[in-house]
Amino acid sequence: MSLKIRLARAGAKKRPYYRIVVADSKCPRDGRYIEKIGTYDPLLPKDAERVKLVEDRVKHWIRVGAPPTDRVLRFLDAAGMRKRAARSNPNKGQPGKKRIEREEAKAAAAAEKAKAAAEAAAAPPPAPEPEPEPEPEQPTAE
């Protein structure tokens, strides 16, 4: 049986509350678990005690070989029980292909518009055309 230390969601709709549990990795997230070893309340302010752990039980399950999930590993790192290596994803903040194409098209259109405006400003204004003289009216035979 492969075990994991993970979060199990509890609480009402839009009011999350999590139990930190040791569970079989094949069981559902909120399903059966072996032991509850802590709690996490994300609704508390950051300076309050959001995470509560039973440290001796956490150490026991880690010794037994139950790996924590990434979120639980963050909690253990904050508590000084286990070290979490920082992850590096340099491409995470990069824009996607379509956004890059849109920005390039927008920049090209702006450059073309600026070029046309510069050409229009550099060209001398056209001379006004003289108004044609009205033709004299011819008498009509009545």
Rosetta constraint file for C-alpha pairs under 8 A:
AtomPair CA 1 CA 24 HARMONIC 6.57 0.50
AtomPair CA 2 CA 24 HARMONIC 5.75 0.50
AtomPair CA 2 CA 25 HARMONIC 5.88 0.50
AtomPair CA 2 CA 26 HARMONIC 7.95 0.50
AtomPair CA 2 CA 66 HARMONIC 7.50 0.50
AtomPair CA 3 CA 22 HARMONIC 6.63 0.50
AtomPair CA 3 CA 23 HARMONIC 5.55 0.50
AtomPair CA 3 CA 24 HARMONIC 4.54 0.50
AtomPair CA 3 CA 25 HARMONIC 5.50 0.50
AtomPair CA 3 CA 65 HARMONIC 7.65 0.50
AtomPair CA 3 CA 66 HARMONIC 5.03 0.50
AtomPair CA 3 CA 67 HARMONIC 7.26 0.50
AtomPair CA 4 CA 22 HARMONIC 5.62 0.50
AtomPair CA 4 CA 23 HARMONIC 5.58 0.50
AtomPair CA 4 CA 24 HARMONIC 6.28 0.50
AtomPair CA 4 CA 25 HARMONIC 5.80 0.50
AtomPair CA 4 CA 66 HARMONIC 4.86 0.50
AtomPair CA 4 CA 67 HARMONIC 5.25 0.50
AtomPair CA 4 CA 68 HARMONIC 5.71 0.50
AtomPair CA 4 CA 69 HARMONIC 7.08 0.50
AtomPair CA 5 CA 20 HARMONIC 6.93 0.50
AtomPair CA 5 CA 21 HARMONIC 5.64 0.50
AtomPair CA 5 CA 22 HARMONIC 4.52 0.50
AtomPair CA 5 CA 23 HARMONIC 6.53 0.50
AtomPair CA 5 CA 66 HARMONIC 6.15 0.50
AtomPair CA 5 CA 67 HARMONIC 6.04 0.50
AtomPair CA 5 CA 68 HARMONIC 4.38 0.50
AtomPair CA 5 CA 69 HARMONIC 6.28 0.50
AtomPair CA 5 CA 72 HARMONIC 7.12 0.50
AtomPair CA 6 CA 20 HARMONIC 5.69 0.50
AtomPair CA 6 CA 21 HARMONIC 5.59 0.50
AtomPair CA 6 CA 22 HARMONIC 6.43 0.50
AtomPair CA 6 CA 23 HARMONIC 7.33 0.50
AtomPair CA 6 CA 68 HARMONIC 6.05 0.50
AtomPair CA 6 CA 69 HARMONIC 5.55 0.50
AtomPair CA 6 CA 71 HARMONIC 7.84 0.50
AtomPair CA 6 CA 72 HARMONIC 6.15 0.50
AtomPair CA 7 CA 18 HARMONIC 5.90 0.50
AtomPair CA 7 CA 19 HARMONIC 5.60 0.50
AtomPair CA 7 CA 20 HARMONIC 4.71 0.50
AtomPair CA 7 CA 21 HARMONIC 6.11 0.50
AtomPair CA 7 CA 29 HARMONIC 7.41 0.50
AtomPair CA 7 CA 72 HARMONIC 7.22 0.50
AtomPair CA 8 CA 18 HARMONIC 5.45 0.50
AtomPair CA 8 CA 19 HARMONIC 5.15 0.50
AtomPair CA 8 CA 20 HARMONIC 6.41 0.50
AtomPair CA 8 CA 21 HARMONIC 6.74 0.50
AtomPair CA 8 CA 29 HARMONIC 5.54 0.50
AtomPair CA 8 CA 30 HARMONIC 4.90 0.50
AtomPair CA 8 CA 31 HARMONIC 7.72 0.50
AtomPair CA 9 CA 16 HARMONIC 6.73 0.50
AtomPair CA 9 CA 17 HARMONIC 5.98 0.50
AtomPair CA 9 CA 18 HARMONIC 4.55 0.50
AtomPair CA 9 CA 19 HARMONIC 6.48 0.50
AtomPair CA 9 CA 29 HARMONIC 7.33 0.50
AtomPair CA 9 CA 30 HARMONIC 5.82 0.50
AtomPair CA 10 CA 16 HARMONIC 6.21 0.50
AtomPair CA 10 CA 17 HARMONIC 5.05 0.50
AtomPair CA 10 CA 18 HARMONIC 5.53 0.50
AtomPair CA 10 CA 19 HARMONIC 7.19 0.50
AtomPair CA 10 CA 30 HARMONIC 7.54 0.50
AtomPair CA 11 CA 15 HARMONIC 5.76 0.50
AtomPair CA 11 CA 16 HARMONIC 5.05 0.50
AtomPair CA 11 CA 17 HARMONIC 5.06 0.50
AtomPair CA 11 CA 18 HARMONIC 7.68 0.50
AtomPair CA 12 CA 16 HARMONIC 6.41 0.50
AtomPair CA 15 CA 43 HARMONIC 7.47 0.50
AtomPair CA 16 CA 41 HARMONIC 7.18 0.50
AtomPair CA 16 CA 42 HARMONIC 7.07 0.50
AtomPair CA 16 CA 43 HARMONIC 7.42 0.50
AtomPair CA 17 CA 39 HARMONIC 7.74 0.50
AtomPair CA 17 CA 40 HARMONIC 6.30 0.50
AtomPair CA 17 CA 41 HARMONIC 5.03 0.50
AtomPair CA 17 CA 42 HARMONIC 6.87 0.50
AtomPair CA 17 CA 43 HARMONIC 7.94 0.50
AtomPair CA 18 CA 39 HARMONIC 5.73 0.50
AtomPair CA 18 CA 40 HARMONIC 5.03 0.50
AtomPair CA 18 CA 41 HARMONIC 6.27 0.50
AtomPair CA 19 CA 36 HARMONIC 6.65 0.50
AtomPair CA 19 CA 37 HARMONIC 7.70 0.50
AtomPair CA 19 CA 38 HARMONIC 5.93 0.50
AtomPair CA 19 CA 39 HARMONIC 4.39 0.50
AtomPair CA 19 CA 40 HARMONIC 6.19 0.50
AtomPair CA 20 CA 36 HARMONIC 5.99 0.50
AtomPair CA 20 CA 37 HARMONIC 5.64 0.50
AtomPair CA 20 CA 38 HARMONIC 4.73 0.50
AtomPair CA 20 CA 39 HARMONIC 5.26 0.50
AtomPair CA 20 CA 40 HARMONIC 7.04 0.50
AtomPair CA 20 CA 53 HARMONIC 7.97 0.50
AtomPair CA 20 CA 72 HARMONIC 7.60 0.50
AtomPair CA 21 CA 33 HARMONIC 6.46 0.50
AtomPair CA 21 CA 34 HARMONIC 7.24 0.50
AtomPair CA 21 CA 35 HARMONIC 5.67 0.50
AtomPair CA 21 CA 36 HARMONIC 4.38 0.50
AtomPair CA 21 CA 37 HARMONIC 5.50 0.50
AtomPair CA 21 CA 38 HARMONIC 6.92 0.50
AtomPair CA 22 CA 33 HARMONIC 6.02 0.50
AtomPair CA 22 CA 34 HARMONIC 5.55 0.50
AtomPair CA 22 CA 35 HARMONIC 5.37 0.50
AtomPair CA 22 CA 36 HARMONIC 6.51 0.50
AtomPair CA 22 CA 37 HARMONIC 7.27 0.50
AtomPair CA 22 CA 61 HARMONIC 7.71 0.50
AtomPair CA 22 CA 66 HARMONIC 7.62 0.50
AtomPair CA 23 CA 27 HARMONIC 7.02 0.50
AtomPair CA 23 CA 32 HARMONIC 7.06 0.50
AtomPair CA 23 CA 33 HARMONIC 4.36 0.50
AtomPair CA 23 CA 34 HARMONIC 5.33 0.50
AtomPair CA 23 CA 35 HARMONIC 7.29 0.50
AtomPair CA 24 CA 33 HARMONIC 6.88 0.50
AtomPair CA 24 CA 34 HARMONIC 7.64 0.50
AtomPair CA 27 CA 31 HARMONIC 6.10 0.50
AtomPair CA 27 CA 32 HARMONIC 6.50 0.50
AtomPair CA 27 CA 33 HARMONIC 7.77 0.50
AtomPair CA 28 CA 32 HARMONIC 7.35 0.50
AtomPair CA 37 CA 53 HARMONIC 6.02 0.50
AtomPair CA 37 CA 54 HARMONIC 5.42 0.50
AtomPair CA 37 CA 55 HARMONIC 7.99 0.50
AtomPair CA 37 CA 57 HARMONIC 6.38 0.50
AtomPair CA 37 CA 58 HARMONIC 6.50 0.50
AtomPair CA 38 CA 51 HARMONIC 7.33 0.50
AtomPair CA 38 CA 52 HARMONIC 5.27 0.50
AtomPair CA 38 CA 53 HARMONIC 4.21 0.50
AtomPair CA 38 CA 54 HARMONIC 5.89 0.50
AtomPair CA 39 CA 50 HARMONIC 7.95 0.50
AtomPair CA 39 CA 51 HARMONIC 5.78 0.50
AtomPair CA 39 CA 52 HARMONIC 5.26 0.50
AtomPair CA 39 CA 53 HARMONIC 6.65 0.50
AtomPair CA 40 CA 50 HARMONIC 5.51 0.50
AtomPair CA 40 CA 51 HARMONIC 4.53 0.50
AtomPair CA 40 CA 52 HARMONIC 6.54 0.50
AtomPair CA 41 CA 50 HARMONIC 5.10 0.50
AtomPair CA 41 CA 51 HARMONIC 6.67 0.50
AtomPair CA 42 CA 50 HARMONIC 6.30 0.50
AtomPair CA 44 CA 48 HARMONIC 6.27 0.50
AtomPair CA 44 CA 49 HARMONIC 7.57 0.50
AtomPair CA 44 CA 50 HARMONIC 6.02 0.50
AtomPair CA 45 CA 50 HARMONIC 7.65 0.50
AtomPair CA 46 CA 50 HARMONIC 7.17 0.50
AtomPair CA 51 CA 75 HARMONIC 7.24 0.50
AtomPair CA 53 CA 58 HARMONIC 7.50 0.50
AtomPair CA 54 CA 58 HARMONIC 6.31 0.50
AtomPair CA 55 CA 59 HARMONIC 6.16 0.50
AtomPair CA 56 CA 60 HARMONIC 6.15 0.50
AtomPair CA 57 CA 61 HARMONIC 6.22 0.50
AtomPair CA 58 CA 62 HARMONIC 6.19 0.50
AtomPair CA 59 CA 63 HARMONIC 6.13 0.50
AtomPair CA 59 CA 81 HARMONIC 7.88 0.50
AtomPair CA 60 CA 64 HARMONIC 6.23 0.50
AtomPair CA 61 CA 65 HARMONIC 6.34 0.50
AtomPair CA 61 CA 66 HARMONIC 5.62 0.50
AtomPair CA 62 CA 66 HARMONIC 5.16 0.50
AtomPair CA 62 CA 67 HARMONIC 6.42 0.50
AtomPair CA 62 CA 68 HARMONIC 7.91 0.50
AtomPair CA 68 CA 72 HARMONIC 5.71 0.50
AtomPair CA 68 CA 73 HARMONIC 5.61 0.50
AtomPair CA 69 CA 73 HARMONIC 5.98 0.50
AtomPair CA 70 CA 74 HARMONIC 6.33 0.50
AtomPair CA 71 CA 75 HARMONIC 6.68 0.50
AtomPair CA 72 CA 76 HARMONIC 6.26 0.50
AtomPair CA 73 CA 77 HARMONIC 6.02 0.50
AtomPair CA 73 CA 82 HARMONIC 7.19 0.50
AtomPair CA 73 CA 83 HARMONIC 7.86 0.50
AtomPair CA 73 CA 84 HARMONIC 6.40 0.50
AtomPair CA 74 CA 78 HARMONIC 6.23 0.50
AtomPair CA 74 CA 84 HARMONIC 6.67 0.50
AtomPair CA 75 CA 79 HARMONIC 6.24 0.50
AtomPair CA 76 CA 80 HARMONIC 6.11 0.50
AtomPair CA 76 CA 81 HARMONIC 5.18 0.50
AtomPair CA 76 CA 82 HARMONIC 5.46 0.50
AtomPair CA 76 CA 83 HARMONIC 7.58 0.50
AtomPair CA 77 CA 81 HARMONIC 5.92 0.50
AtomPair CA 77 CA 82 HARMONIC 5.06 0.50
AtomPair CA 77 CA 83 HARMONIC 5.18 0.50
AtomPair CA 77 CA 84 HARMONIC 5.85 0.50
AtomPair CA 90 CA 94 HARMONIC 7.89 0.50
AtomPair CA 95 CA 99 HARMONIC 6.22 0.50
AtomPair CA 95 CA 100 HARMONIC 6.61 0.50
AtomPair CA 96 CA 100 HARMONIC 6.37 0.50
AtomPair CA 97 CA 101 HARMONIC 6.22 0.50
AtomPair CA 98 CA 102 HARMONIC 6.15 0.50
AtomPair CA 99 CA 103 HARMONIC 6.14 0.50
AtomPair CA 100 CA 104 HARMONIC 6.14 0.50
AtomPair CA 101 CA 105 HARMONIC 6.14 0.50
AtomPair CA 102 CA 106 HARMONIC 6.06 0.50
AtomPair CA 103 CA 107 HARMONIC 6.04 0.50
AtomPair CA 104 CA 108 HARMONIC 6.07 0.50
AtomPair CA 105 CA 109 HARMONIC 6.14 0.50
AtomPair CA 106 CA 110 HARMONIC 6.17 0.50
AtomPair CA 107 CA 111 HARMONIC 6.11 0.50
AtomPair CA 108 CA 112 HARMONIC 6.13 0.50
AtomPair CA 109 CA 113 HARMONIC 6.10 0.50
AtomPair CA 110 CA 114 HARMONIC 6.12 0.50
AtomPair CA 111 CA 115 HARMONIC 6.09 0.50
AtomPair CA 112 CA 116 HARMONIC 6.17 0.50
AtomPair CA 113 CA 117 HARMONIC 6.18 0.50
AtomPair CA 114 CA 118 HARMONIC 6.13 0.50
AtomPair CA 115 CA 119 HARMONIC 6.21 0.50
AtomPair CA 116 CA 120 HARMONIC 6.14 0.50
AtomPair CA 117 CA 121 HARMONIC 6.18 0.50
AtomPair CA 118 CA 122 HARMONIC 6.13 0.50
AtomPair CA 119 CA 123 HARMONIC 6.14 0.50
